[in-house]
């Protein structure tokens, strides 16, 4: 009887948890205040009505994006490495994975190379250890990956993925185990010459 394999764990990406903390409550507060003003319709609102409607739409988008970002994760699936971003998932075949290594998040994104707003997001994550998956290429173009996954998942100077999770050691072990099984399934099995010789006797 074959042993049933447990589903791969989902490791939340801390970059997106940080983004949720920064954007959700301000976006929600801005949305509520703007809606209340629109409903009350004070006499001075006048020509600013359309600007207020645009503000409501922007605040709603920020709030929804923050909620979607909070659900982002990385998963060492048996068939591929899966990164779930706020919008679309990225599936990386283990054939594209060269190696994994650990490093400091600050080393990947030095503050002097970031804008002010980017530093505000990253500064709380400095001092943490992250896992870098070194790739021989992306399944789609690098700008597309950066657009959908954000700046703090794609390294600045190399091809790969920066995976900042709480339990990086468990993620590393799961990736290496899944990759080893993936490779073993694709290596052609050769007959054991010794066994053949024994069987002929």
Protein Blocks (a to p, Z undefined) as FASTA:
>chain_A
ZZddddddddddfklmmmmmmmmmmmmmmmmmmmmmmmnopaklmmmmmmmmmmmmmmmm
mmmmmmmmmmgccdddfkbccdddfkbccdddfklpmbdcdddfklmmgfklpcfklmmm
mmmmgoiacdddddfbdfbdfklmmmmnojklccfkbccdddddfblmlmmmmmmmmmmm
mmmmmmccdddfklmmmmmZZ
